[in-house]
Amino acid sequence: MRKIEDYEPIVGSFVVRELFELGKRLSGKVVQNINSTSVGGGVAEILNRMVPLLRQLGINARWDVIKGGEQFFKITKKFHNALHGVKVSIDESEFEHFLEINNENARTMELVGDIIFVHDPQPVALIERKKELGGQWLWRCHIDFSTPQENVWIFLEGYIEKYDAAIFSAPAFARELRIPQILIAPSIDPLSDKNRELTEEEVNSVLERFQIERRRPIITQISRFDYLKDPVGVIKAYRIVKKHVDCQLVLAGGPATDDPEGEAVLNEVREAAKDDPDIFILLLPPGSDIEINALQRASTVVLQKSLKEGFGLTVAEALWKEKPVIAGAVGGIPLQITHKYSGILTRTIEGTAFWIKQLIQEPDFARRLGKNGREHIRNNFLITRHLKDYMLTFLSLLEGKESDIMYI
């Protein structure tokens, strides 16, 4: 397990000392994180790294996962799509089932935190126990709320406004609420297996296992198989590039237990890619961090062609590895990429294909983008900054200093 002190060579000793000072002020406080899955997706990944570090800093950090069946997660996937602006039909019985599962979890789950820290819409209605239990309740939104479907937003708003504060990842996601709103961007852990330095032997070993050639350009997108990540659009862009450049495409991702659409999307991707031996579709099991790290490091260009995006941590991961990144100009991605300085922002299949060709054919430009991107991530999106923001928020709530809370 990594220690807080291990981050000193990357962020400096002052940053680490500051974290310990904040930890002293929160010593022994219970912060209970609650979300919908322990495996798959950015939320689980962040909590896996952050909870042990918070404990090292003296905070009694916990992490619990709500329980729900197939029907519940189908409904919450509809919520997810609707909140991203995709038109979906949700009837009254589905809202009722959502509340039934939340109420059941509220009855059976041990809720003990000085701060109850609820992540995303799936467990949002746990707030109904606040009056009974007391404590400070935080709701954390990890998804793009900029154009939500109205009926779903109105339904959730009634619960969100019962929290003491809401945290969003980007200013564009904020809503008109009667509670404080806080801007805290997500982060990557530079010392995790997914982001640490790898040897050439480690990288080559992974490529050999998947039979990917390193001598030809590699275009890679790492994402769960989700319509909003537009993997079929990635294949279309690759096919345009392939007419001009002999290259390979890697689409790699893993399943999330709270995403029932993944298998259908994966089947569509396989159908779109059939008969092309230079397209590698990799369904990676949980814990494939070294493989993801190696694939990104071996890539000539990394894509994140999202149609909607909460933040897009795969962008930060690739930039940290000094890779030129082409990504959709949506969600939190523009916070990470300044167009033509630290990466490339795109909105169309044709534009994506154009920039892939440019970056393959202009390696010096690609290297500059990668170097600028890494420095931007170092300064803004590492886990040490994330820890500080969370601890300052916890202190503000526990000490009742609303003036310390960062309003959007």
RODO-2510 file (C-alpha; in nm, 4 decimals, decimal comma):
residues 408
     n   res          X          Y          Z
     1     m     0,0000     0,0000     0,0000
     2     r     0,1295     0,3447    -0,0926
     3     k     0,2054     0,5959     0,1823
     4     i     0,1265     0,9649     0,1644
     5     e     0,4986     1,0384     0,1857
     6     d     0,5539     0,8484    -0,1418
     7     y     0,3948     1,1395    -0,3296
     8     e     0,6601     1,3905    -0,2177
     9     p     0,8873     1,3440    -0,5230
    10     i     0,5916     1,4299    -0,7486
    11     v     0,4102     1,7094    -0,5633
    12     g     0,6655     1,8340    -0,3109
    13     s     0,7012     1,8059     0,0672
    14     f     0,4874     2,1149     0,1392
    15     v     0,1783     1,9553    -0,0166
    16     v     0,2243     1,6397     0,1892
    17     r     0,2760     1,8335     0,5144
    18     e    -0,0391     2,0316     0,4427
    19     l    -0,2410     1,7093     0,4059
    20     f    -0,1199     1,5846     0,7445
    21     e    -0,2111     1,9173     0,9089
    22     l    -0,5637     1,8956     0,7682
    23     g    -0,5826     1,5318     0,8776
    24     k    -0,5048     1,6321     1,2376
    25     r    -0,8102     1,8586     1,2402
    26     l    -1,0264     1,5683     1,1201
    27     s    -0,8666     1,2996     1,3351
    28     g    -1,1124     1,0259     1,4290
    29     k    -1,4021     1,1688     1,2291
    30     v    -1,6036     0,9059     1,0422
    31     v    -1,6555     0,9734     0,6708
    32     q    -1,8796     0,7080     0,5165
    33     n    -1,8729     0,6886     0,1355
    34     i    -2,1680     0,5202    -0,0331
    35     n    -2,2021     0,4346    -0,4014
    36     s    -2,3489     0,1643    -0,6249
    37     t    -2,0534    -0,0573    -0,7193
    38     s    -1,7118    -0,1558    -0,5900
    39     v    -1,5861    -0,2607    -0,9344
    40     g    -1,5811    -0,0783    -1,2673
    41     g    -1,6043     0,2910    -1,3470
    42     g    -1,4276     0,6005    -1,2222
    43     v    -1,6093     0,6336    -0,8882
    44     a    -1,5049     0,2909    -0,7639
    45     e    -1,1530     0,3497    -0,8899
    46     i    -1,1199     0,6817    -0,7058
    47     l    -1,2612     0,5402    -0,3817
    48     n    -1,0292     0,2393    -0,3988
    49     r    -0,7319     0,4760    -0,3899
    50     m    -0,8703     0,7551    -0,1723
    51     v    -1,0199     0,5683     0,1233
    52     p    -0,6868     0,4103     0,2349
    53     l    -0,5097     0,7469     0,2016
    54     l    -0,7746     0,9240     0,4108
    55     r    -0,7229     0,6584     0,6788
    56     q    -0,3483     0,7251     0,6769
    57     l    -0,4275     1,0905     0,7408
    58     g    -0,6193     1,0008     1,0575
    59     i    -0,9753     1,0007     0,9198
    60     n    -1,1980     0,7005     0,9875
    61     a    -1,2959     0,6594     0,6216
    62     r    -1,5460     0,3892     0,5268
    63     w    -1,6881     0,2729     0,1976
    64     d    -2,0196     0,0929     0,1578
    65     v    -2,2066    -0,0175    -0,1538
    66     i    -2,5854    -0,0264    -0,1897
    67     k    -2,7567    -0,3452    -0,3018
    68     g    -2,9937    -0,3638    -0,5983
    69     g    -3,1175    -0,6199    -0,8477
    70     e    -3,1179    -0,6207    -1,2263
    71     q    -3,4332    -0,4108    -1,2514
    72     f    -3,2907    -0,1422    -1,0212
    73     f    -2,9719    -0,1059    -1,2242
    74     k    -3,1671    -0,0955    -1,5513
    75     i    -3,3630     0,1947    -1,4072
    76     t    -3,0525     0,3762    -1,2790
    77     k    -2,8893     0,3304    -1,6198
    78     k    -3,1937     0,5054    -1,7664
    79     f    -3,1422     0,7822    -1,5108
    80     h    -2,7769     0,8041    -1,6159
    81     n    -2,8661     0,8401    -1,9836
    82     a    -3,1505     1,0855    -1,9125
    83     l    -2,9233     1,3070    -1,7019
    84     h    -2,6804     1,3172    -1,9944
    85     g    -2,9611     1,4508    -2,2143
    86     v    -3,0561     1,1246    -2,3858
    87     k    -3,4342     1,1001    -2,4214
    88     v    -3,5608     0,7948    -2,2333
    89     s    -3,9001     0,6803    -2,1105
    90     i    -3,9332     0,6186    -1,7362
    91     d    -4,2759     0,5378    -1,5963
    92     e    -4,4120     0,5881    -1,2453
    93     s    -4,3559     0,2261    -1,1473
    94     e    -3,9851     0,2610    -1,2217
    95     f    -3,9539     0,5682    -0,9991
    96     e    -4,1385     0,3730    -0,7286
    97     h    -3,9055     0,0736    -0,7620
    98     f    -3,6036     0,3042    -0,7391
    99     l    -3,7365     0,4422    -0,4097
   100     e    -3,8221     0,0957    -0,2780
   101     i    -3,4631    -0,0200    -0,3247
   102     n    -3,3273     0,2993    -0,1686
   103     n    -3,5625     0,2618     0,1272
   104     e    -3,4618    -0,1012     0,1715
   105     n    -3,0945    -0,0036     0,1736
   106     a    -3,1680     0,2795     0,4169
   107     r    -3,3278     0,0270     0,6553
   108     t    -3,0532    -0,2361     0,6330
   109     m    -2,7368    -0,0307     0,5864
   110     e    -2,5425     0,0843     0,8890
   111     l    -2,5209     0,4630     0,8479
   112     v    -2,2741     0,5902     1,1033
   113     g    -2,0672     0,8735     0,9570
   114     d    -2,0051     1,2170     1,0972
   115     i    -2,0231     1,2830     0,7256
   116     i    -2,2335     1,0602     0,5002
   117     f    -2,0833     1,1023     0,1548
   118     v    -2,3261     0,9758    -0,1129
   119     h    -2,2015     0,9362    -0,4700
   120     d    -2,4254     0,9779    -0,7773
   121     p    -2,8008     0,9233    -0,8213
   122     q    -2,8284     0,5521    -0,7352
   123     p    -2,8254     0,5971    -0,3520
   124     v    -2,9532     0,9566    -0,3467
   125     a    -3,2741     0,8794    -0,1508
   126     l    -3,0789     0,7522     0,1501
   127     i    -3,1009     1,1163     0,2599
   128     e    -3,4468     1,0383     0,4009
   129     r    -3,2708     0,9077     0,7146
   130     k    -3,0889     1,2358     0,7806
   131     k    -3,3448     1,3693     1,0302
   132     e    -3,3261     1,0480     1,2307
   133     l    -2,9474     1,0033     1,2219
   134     g    -2,8144     1,3584     1,2106
   135     g    -2,4631     1,4258     1,0855
   136     q    -2,3568     1,6127     0,7742
   137     w    -2,4649     1,4741     0,4381
   138     l    -2,2787     1,5402     0,1118
   139     w    -2,4020     1,4439    -0,2334
   140     r    -2,1334     1,3994    -0,4998
   141     c    -2,2271     1,4173    -0,8689
   142     h    -1,9741     1,2473    -1,0980
   143     i    -2,1764     1,2810    -1,4190
   144     d    -2,2670     1,5523    -1,6702
   145     f    -2,5759     1,7365    -1,5429
   146     s    -2,5659     2,0166    -1,8007
   147     t    -2,8731     1,9082    -2,0055
   148     p    -3,0772     1,6665    -1,7919
   149     q    -3,4153     1,5284    -1,8933
   150     e    -3,6589     1,7410    -1,6961
   151     n    -3,8741     1,4766    -1,5261
   152     v    -3,5697     1,2845    -1,3969
   153     w    -3,4035     1,6035    -1,2744
   154     i    -3,7182     1,7201    -1,0930
   155     f    -3,7466     1,3784    -0,9248
   156     l    -3,3845     1,3811    -0,8055
   157     e    -3,3811     1,7492    -0,7135
   158     g    -3,6249     1,6891    -0,4301
   159     y    -3,3730     1,4560    -0,2648
   160     i    -3,0551     1,6465    -0,3539
   161     e    -3,1828     1,9626    -0,1848
   162     k    -3,2136     1,7747     0,1461
   163     y    -2,8337     1,7355     0,1584
   164     d    -2,6091     1,9878     0,3305
   165     a    -2,4104     2,0487     0,0113
   166     a    -2,3612     1,9102    -0,3398
   167     i    -2,0285     1,8577    -0,5169
   168     f    -1,9930     1,8811    -0,8955
   169     s    -1,6936     1,8065    -1,1190
   170     a    -1,7229     2,1057    -1,3528
   171     p    -1,8980     2,4452    -1,3466
   172     a    -2,1192     2,3481    -1,6420
   173     f    -2,2805     2,0705    -1,4363
   174     a    -2,4074     2,2961    -1,1590
   175     r    -2,7826     2,3460    -1,1159
   176     e    -3,0000     2,6009    -0,9407
   177     l    -3,0214     2,4509    -0,5942
   178     r    -3,1091     2,5791    -0,2478
   179     i    -2,7969     2,4230    -0,0966
   180     p    -2,4280     2,5124    -0,1353
   181     q    -2,2596     2,3781    -0,4478
   182     i    -1,8893     2,2935    -0,4464
   183     l    -1,6590     2,2459    -0,7434
   184     i    -1,4139     1,9579    -0,6987
   185     a    -1,2634     1,7949    -1,0048
   186     p    -1,1745     1,4235    -0,9906
   187     s    -0,8152     1,3040    -1,0006
   188     i    -0,5775     1,0249    -1,0880
   189     d    -0,3298     0,8519    -0,8607
   190     p     0,0147     0,8787    -1,0244
   191     l     0,1465     0,5893    -0,8131
   192     s    -0,1303     0,3408    -0,8884
   193     d    -0,0632     0,0432    -1,1143
   194     k    -0,2649     0,2179    -1,3831
   195     n    -0,0421     0,5269    -1,3847
   196     r     0,3024     0,4384    -1,2454
   197     e     0,6068     0,4143    -1,4675
   198     l     0,6482     0,0815    -1,6513
   199     t     0,9568    -0,0754    -1,8003
   200     e     0,9794    -0,1421    -2,1725
   201     e     0,9707    -0,5122    -2,0912
   202     e     0,6384    -0,4733    -1,9070
   203     v     0,4854    -0,2776    -2,1963
   204     n     0,6110    -0,5191    -2,4613
   205     s     0,4877    -0,8183    -2,2620
   206     v     0,1308    -0,6845    -2,2652
   207     l     0,1426    -0,6074    -2,6391
   208     e     0,2754    -0,9539    -2,7171
   209     r    -0,0015    -1,1141    -2,5123
   210     f    -0,2671    -0,9312    -2,7163
   211     q    -0,0697    -0,9736    -3,0436
   212     i    -0,0495    -0,5972    -3,1055
   213     e     0,2446    -0,4781    -3,3160
   214     r     0,4499    -0,1942    -3,1751
   215     r     0,6186    -0,1081    -3,5064
   216     r     0,2923     0,0295    -3,6515
   217     p     0,0931     0,3230    -3,5084
   218     i    -0,1515     0,2262    -3,2328
   219     i    -0,4723     0,4244    -3,1760
   220     t    -0,6329     0,3426    -2,8417
   221     q    -0,9529     0,4194    -2,6525
   222     i    -0,9849     0,2873    -2,2977
   223     s    -1,3456     0,3023    -2,1765
   224     r    -1,6240     0,0782    -2,0644
   225     f    -1,8428    -0,0234    -2,3576
   226     d    -2,1097     0,2452    -2,3392
   227     y    -2,3062     0,4233    -2,6140
   228     l    -2,2009     0,7597    -2,4724
   229     k    -1,8328     0,6704    -2,5231
   230     d    -1,9123     0,6226    -2,8963
   231     p    -1,6926     0,3170    -2,9631
   232     v    -1,8620     0,2596    -3,3010
   233     g    -1,7793     0,6210    -3,3942
   234     v    -1,4172     0,5481    -3,3012
   235     i    -1,4157     0,2569    -3,5449
   236     k    -1,5557     0,4808    -3,8197
   237     a    -1,2840     0,7398    -3,7581
   238     y    -1,0183     0,4671    -3,7646
   239     r    -1,1468     0,3372    -4,0989
   240     i    -1,1055     0,6850    -4,2496
   241     v    -0,7483     0,7056    -4,1195
   242     k    -0,6711     0,3508    -4,2333
   243     k    -0,7139     0,4575    -4,5968
   244     h    -0,4060     0,6796    -4,5556
   245     v    -0,2028     0,5321    -4,2697
   246     d    -0,1271     0,1680    -4,1870
   247     c    -0,2377     0,1664    -3,8248
   248     q    -0,4056    -0,0434    -3,5554
   249     l    -0,7014     0,0288    -3,3273
   250     v    -0,7397    -0,0885    -2,9676
   251     l    -1,0749    -0,0606    -2,7899
   252     a    -1,0306    -0,1818    -2,4345
   253     g    -1,2631    -0,1701    -2,1392
   254     g    -1,4118    -0,3646    -1,8552
   255     p    -1,7598    -0,4300    -1,7214
   256     a    -1,9275    -0,2322    -1,4426
   257     t    -2,1743    -0,4190    -1,2238
   258     d    -2,4200    -0,1274    -1,2326
   259     d    -2,4248    -0,0982    -1,6161
   260     p    -2,6630    -0,3496    -1,7797
   261     e    -2,6156    -0,2045    -2,1313
   262     g    -2,2513    -0,3006    -2,1606
   263     e    -2,3005    -0,6377    -2,3290
   264     a    -2,5303    -0,4959    -2,5992
   265     v    -2,2802    -0,2188    -2,6789
   266     l    -1,9949    -0,4691    -2,6897
   267     n    -2,1856    -0,6815    -2,9410
   268     e    -2,2428    -0,3771    -3,1641
   269     v    -1,8733    -0,2924    -3,1474
   270     r    -1,7758    -0,6452    -3,2439
   271     e    -2,0153    -0,6331    -3,5373
   272     a    -1,8738    -0,2985    -3,6546
   273     a    -1,5166    -0,4292    -3,6289
   274     k    -1,5632    -0,7703    -3,7907
   275     d    -1,3186    -0,8883    -4,0582
   276     d    -1,0497    -0,6349    -3,9616
   277     p    -0,7525    -0,8072    -3,7929
   278     d    -0,6067    -0,4671    -3,6977
   279     i    -0,8949    -0,3857    -3,4618
   280     f    -0,8402    -0,5285    -3,1140
   281     i    -1,1467    -0,5396    -2,8894
   282     l    -1,0332    -0,6235    -2,5390
   283     l    -1,2792    -0,6988    -2,2604
   284     l    -1,0529    -0,6601    -1,9603
   285     p    -1,1393    -0,8136    -1,6216
   286     p    -1,1299    -0,6103    -1,2992
   287     g    -0,7763    -0,5455    -1,1826
   288     s    -0,6291    -0,5039    -1,5334
   289     d    -0,4518    -0,1822    -1,4373
   290     i    -0,1084    -0,2850    -1,5630
   291     e    -0,2604    -0,3843    -1,8974
   292     i    -0,4386    -0,0490    -1,9321
   293     n    -0,1219     0,1354    -1,8333
   294     a     0,0853    -0,0547    -2,0902
   295     l    -0,1703    -0,0053    -2,3682
   296     q    -0,1771     0,3694    -2,3084
   297     r     0,2031     0,3938    -2,2927
   298     a     0,2400     0,1974    -2,6174
   299     s    -0,0150     0,4118    -2,8019
   300     t     0,0707     0,6626    -3,0705
   301     v    -0,2573     0,8476    -3,0117
   302     v    -0,5120     0,8059    -2,7325
   303     l    -0,8812     0,8799    -2,7941
   304     q    -1,1728     0,9553    -2,5671
   305     k    -1,4433     1,0236    -2,8230
   306     s    -1,7241     1,0694    -2,5728
   307     l    -2,0588     1,2122    -2,6770
   308     k    -2,1308     1,2935    -2,3115
   309     e    -1,8886     1,2701    -2,0233
   310     g    -1,8787     1,3326    -1,6510
   311     f    -1,5097     1,4099    -1,6323
   312     g    -1,3213     1,1504    -1,8342
   313     l    -1,0352     1,0322    -1,6142
   314     t    -0,8923     0,8258    -1,9002
   315     v    -0,7939     1,1603    -2,0545
   316     a    -0,5959     1,2553    -1,7424
   317     e    -0,4360     0,9090    -1,7336
   318     a    -0,3125     0,9364    -2,0920
   319     l    -0,1942     1,2960    -2,0532
   320     w     0,0009     1,1968    -1,7421
   321     k     0,1856     0,9479    -1,9645
   322     e     0,2714     1,2332    -2,2080
   323     k     0,0455     1,0929    -2,4785
   324     p    -0,1254     1,3108    -2,7412
   325     v    -0,4974     1,2855    -2,6683
   326     i    -0,7936     1,3528    -2,8954
   327     a    -1,1176     1,3787    -2,7001
   328     g    -1,4757     1,4941    -2,7288
   329     a    -1,5291     1,8570    -2,6257
   330     v    -1,7871     1,7542    -2,3638
   331     g    -1,8281     1,7343    -1,9873
   332     g    -1,5098     1,7826    -1,7886
   333     i    -1,2753     1,7081    -2,0790
   334     p    -1,2199     2,0771    -2,1735
   335     l    -1,0925     2,1324    -1,8168
   336     q    -0,8135     1,8883    -1,8993
   337     i    -0,7400     1,9825    -2,2606
   338     t    -0,6666     2,3196    -2,4101
   339     h    -0,7114     2,2666    -2,7827
   340     k    -0,3822     2,2385    -2,9716
   341     y    -0,1840     2,3079    -2,6532
   342     s    -0,2350     2,0106    -2,4188
   343     g    -0,4409     1,7936    -2,6513
   344     i    -0,7051     1,8062    -2,9223
   345     l    -1,0792     1,8646    -2,8770
   346     t    -1,3127     1,7234    -3,1389
   347     r    -1,6851     1,6992    -3,2083
   348     t    -1,7185     1,4814    -3,5187
   349     i    -1,5995     1,1523    -3,6616
   350     e    -1,4366     1,3334    -3,9540
   351     g    -1,2606     1,5800    -3,7226
   352     t    -1,1337     1,2938    -3,5079
   353     a    -0,9954     1,1176    -3,8156
   354     f    -0,8275     1,4381    -3,9376
   355     w    -0,6444     1,4903    -3,6083
   356     i    -0,5414     1,1247    -3,5773
   357     k    -0,3680     1,1551    -3,9161
   358     q    -0,2075     1,4869    -3,8153
   359     l    -0,0653     1,3526    -3,4911
   360     i     0,0693     1,0351    -3,6494
   361     q     0,2338     1,2333    -3,9284
   362     e     0,3649     1,5159    -3,7051
   363     p     0,5356     1,3407    -3,4112
   364     d     0,7069     1,6573    -3,2834
   365     f     0,3702     1,8322    -3,2464
   366     a     0,2303     1,5192    -3,0803
   367     r     0,5188     1,5154    -2,8293
   368     r     0,4636     1,8817    -2,7394
   369     l     0,0978     1,8161    -2,6704
   370     g     0,1914     1,5246    -2,4474
   371     k     0,4481     1,7210    -2,2463
   372     n     0,2103     2,0127    -2,1945
   373     g    -0,0668     1,7742    -2,0994
   374     r     0,1414     1,5976    -1,8338
   375     e     0,2324     1,9266    -1,6668
   376     h    -0,1318     2,0350    -1,6636
   377     i    -0,2328     1,7110    -1,4923
   378     r     0,0519     1,7436    -1,2399
   379     n    -0,0666     2,0917    -1,1434
   380     n    -0,4405     2,0242    -1,1287
   381     f    -0,5620     1,6652    -1,1326
   382     l    -0,3546     1,4484    -0,8994
   383     i    -0,4992     1,2713    -0,5967
   384     t    -0,3162     1,4920    -0,3457
   385     r    -0,5113     1,7988    -0,4628
   386     h    -0,8325     1,5928    -0,4512
   387     l    -0,7648     1,4851    -0,0923
   388     k    -0,7056     1,8454     0,0124
   389     d    -1,0305     1,9641    -0,1492
   390     y    -1,2320     1,6907     0,0210
   391     m    -1,0778     1,7513     0,3621
   392     l    -1,1382     2,1262     0,3400
   393     t    -1,5008     2,0525     0,2519
   394     f    -1,5371     1,8115     0,5452
   395     l    -1,3930     2,0716     0,7830
   396     s    -1,6213     2,3428     0,6501
   397     l    -1,9285     2,1287     0,7088
   398     l    -1,8263     1,9940     1,0487
   399     e    -1,7197     2,3321     1,1835
   400     g    -2,0209     2,5081     1,0364
   401     k    -1,8195     2,7625     0,8412
   402     e    -2,0302     2,8120     0,5336
   403     s    -1,8033     3,0969     0,4270
   404     d    -1,5277     2,8402     0,3691
   405     i    -1,7386     2,6463     0,1212
   406     m    -1,6617     2,7118    -0,2426
   407     y    -1,9869     2,8173    -0,4045
   408     i    -2,0226     2,7867    -0,7798
***
